[in-house]
């Protein structure tokens, strides 16, 4: 895993997304969280195809903070099995990555 990562999750409403984003940043498990939506998700759940409106949250954090961010998402999420997907940030501006480090200390 790279030193810096993005973490993606989705939730069922704007207010839930804002709460997940704000509390993670306040807890310093993420330096930033961006929310977009609504999006339309089509997926299998409990043996049936579902289609729902969701809101997507993209967190920027360090690999070292990932376990804490994952625990935070699971503790505050309303879904039984929240989507949590990690993508490495292999490169980025030195200034931005330094800011990310500083804000997650």
Number of C-alpha atoms within 10 A of each C-alpha: 12 12 15 21 22 20 22 18 21 24 22 17 14 16 11 16 23 17 13 22 20 16 16 22 20 13 13 18 25 29 20 19 22 14 17 13 15 15 13 11 12 11 10 9 9 6 6 8 9 11 12 11 14 19 21 21 22 20 23 25 27 27 19 16 18 19 11 16 23 18 12 16 19 16 10 13 20 12 12 7 8 15 15 15 11 17 13 14 17 10 10 10 8 9 9 10 18 11 12 19 18 11 17 19 11
